[in-house]
Amino acid sequence: MSRFKGFPAHVEKHVGRVRGADSRSAGGRERAYNLVYCDHADGTHVTVLTSGLREHTAGAPLPQELLCTLRQDQEVYAKHLVGVVAELLTESQARVGYGALIMNDRILLPDTAIAGAMAAPHPYLDDEFDVLLDEGVPVLQLITLVPITRAESQLVARFGRDALYDRWEAQGTDLADIYRDDAGSGQF
């Protein structure tokens, strides 16, 4: 049996019902992973995650899958963000760790200020979500992509990710809303 056999149940326990998935050949191009869509029990959020990326994250202490949780009506943006970062990782045969910034040189999500993502533990789920265990042994790391703006990435580069988390907390930032205020703008 696969050491990842508990992955679907783990996802449904923490994130919500799996609604469906895009095949690896969706959009006329063969991908190294599937994109899976999960509806949260609250009915207002969706998570898009990879399944199969774990086979291509060379150099990582644990195999990895990526995900992004946004408001239900922003699913297309979660899909785009996860797909872009997953393609970047598979093409470069790389992996990401918590705190990594994956930035574009221009706006990544149209009609928003989002220019990239920060790899992080899931900001709204228990810590036990971030690592899949098989008989008590860690076998898979789940990396959440938190959408960020260029100014937020500059804040992280200058003062570290804790400075950004502190600002998000002080402003009560909804990290599942890509139309949120830019926490990096203003005075450093």
C-alpha positions in Angstrom: 0.0 0.0 0.0 1.1 3.6 -0.7 2.3 5.6 2.2 0.1 8.4 0.9 -3.1 6.3 1.1 -4.5 8.6 3.8 -4.1 11.7 1.7 -7.8 12.0 0.5 -9.2 11.4 4.0 -6.7 13.8 5.5 -7.8 16.5 3.0 -11.5 15.9 3.6 -11.1 15.9 7.3 -9.4 19.3 7.5 -10.4 21.1 4.3 -13.8 19.8 3.2 -15.5 17.6 0.7 -13.5 16.9 -2.5 -15.8 18.1 -5.3 -13.7 17.0 -8.3 -10.3 17.3 -10.0 -8.8 18.4 -13.3 -7.0 15.6 -15.1 -3.3 15.9 -15.8 -4.0 16.7 -19.4 -6.5 19.5 -18.8 -6.2 22.4 -21.1 -4.5 20.4 -23.8 -1.2 20.2 -21.9 0.1 17.3 -19.9 0.8 18.3 -16.3 2.8 16.3 -13.6 -0.1 16.6 -11.2 -3.9 16.9 -10.9 -5.7 20.0 -9.5 -8.2 19.0 -6.8 -11.2 21.1 -5.7 -12.5 21.0 -2.1 -15.5 22.8 -0.7 -15.2 23.8 2.9 -18.0 23.0 5.3 -18.6 26.7 5.9 -19.9 26.9 2.3 -17.9 30.1 1.7 -14.4 28.9 1.0 -12.7 26.6 -1.5 -9.3 25.0 -1.6 -7.5 24.1 -4.8 -4.6 21.6 -4.3 -2.2 19.6 -6.3 -2.2 15.8 -6.2 0.9 14.2 -7.8 3.3 17.1 -7.3 4.9 15.0 -4.5 6.5 12.9 -7.3 8.4 15.9 -8.5 9.6 17.9 -5.5 13.3 16.9 -5.5 15.4 17.9 -2.6 12.6 18.4 -0.2 12.8 16.8 3.3 9.3 15.5 2.6 7.4 15.2 -0.7 5.2 18.2 -1.1 1.7 19.2 -2.4 0.6 22.8 -2.9 -2.7 24.4 -2.1 -4.5 27.7 -1.9 -7.6 28.5 0.1 -9.8 31.5 -1.0 -13.4 32.6 -0.9 -15.7 30.4 -2.9 -16.2 33.0 -5.7 -12.4 33.4 -6.1 -11.8 29.7 -7.1 -10.4 30.6 -10.5 -7.7 32.7 -8.8 -6.8 29.8 -6.4 -6.6 27.5 -9.4 -4.4 29.9 -11.3 -2.0 30.6 -8.4 -1.6 26.9 -7.5 -1.1 26.0 -11.2 1.5 28.6 -11.9 3.6 27.8 -8.9 3.3 24.0 -9.5 4.4 24.5 -13.1 7.4 26.5 -11.9 8.4 23.8 -9.5 8.0 20.9 -11.9 9.8 22.7 -14.7 12.7 23.7 -12.4 12.6 20.4 -10.5 12.6 22.5 -7.3 10.7 22.6 -4.0 9.6 25.4 -1.6 9.8 25.8 2.1 7.9 27.9 4.6 8.6 31.5 4.1 9.6 31.2 0.5 8.4 34.1 -1.7 7.3 33.1 -5.2 6.9 36.5 -7.0 6.1 37.6 -10.5 7.5 40.8 -12.0 3.9 42.1 -12.5 0.5 41.4 -11.2 -0.2 37.7 -11.2 -3.9 37.7 -10.6 -5.8 40.1 -12.9 -7.9 42.8 -11.3 -6.0 42.5 -8.0 -2.8 43.7 -6.4 -1.6 40.1 -6.0 1.8 39.6 -7.5 2.8 36.2 -6.0 2.6 34.0 -3.0 4.3 33.1 0.2 4.7 29.5 1.1 3.4 28.9 4.6 1.5 26.6 7.0 -2.2 27.0 6.4 -3.2 30.2 8.3 -6.6 29.0 9.3 -6.3 25.2 10.0 -4.7 23.3 12.8 -1.0 22.5 12.6 -1.8 18.8 12.1 -3.1 19.6 8.7 0.3 20.7 7.3 1.9 17.2 7.5 0.3 13.9 6.5 1.3 11.0 8.8 1.4 7.3 7.9 1.4 5.2 11.1 2.7 8.3 13.0 5.6 9.0 10.5 5.5 12.2 8.5 5.3 11.3 4.7 3.9 14.5 3.0 4.1 18.2 3.6 1.2 20.4 2.5 2.4 23.9 1.5 -0.2 26.7 1.5 0.3 29.5 -1.0 -0.8 32.7 0.7 -1.4 35.3 -2.1 0.7 38.5 -1.5 1.3 41.9 -3.0 4.6 43.3 -4.2 4.6 45.7 -1.2 4.0 42.8 1.2 6.9 40.8 -0.4 9.1 43.9 0.1 8.1 44.0 3.7 9.1 40.4 4.1 12.4 40.9 2.3 13.3 43.9 4.5 12.0 42.8 7.9 11.2 39.1 7.7 7.9 37.2 7.5 7.0 37.8 11.1 6.7 41.6 10.3 4.1 40.8 7.7 2.2 38.3 9.9 2.2 41.0 12.7 0.7 43.6 10.2 -1.9 41.1 8.9 -2.9 40.3 12.5 -3.1 44.0 13.5 -5.2 44.8 10.5 -7.4 41.7 10.8 -6.5 40.7 7.3 -8.7 38.1 5.6 -6.0 36.0 3.8 -8.6 34.1 1.9 -9.7 37.3 0.0 -7.5 38.4 -2.9 -9.3 41.8 -2.9 -8.1 42.6 0.6 -6.2 45.7 1.5 -2.5 45.7 0.8 -0.8 45.3 4.3 2.6 46.2 2.8 1.6 49.7 1.7 2.3 52.6 4.0 5.3 53.2 6.2 7.8 50.5 6.9 
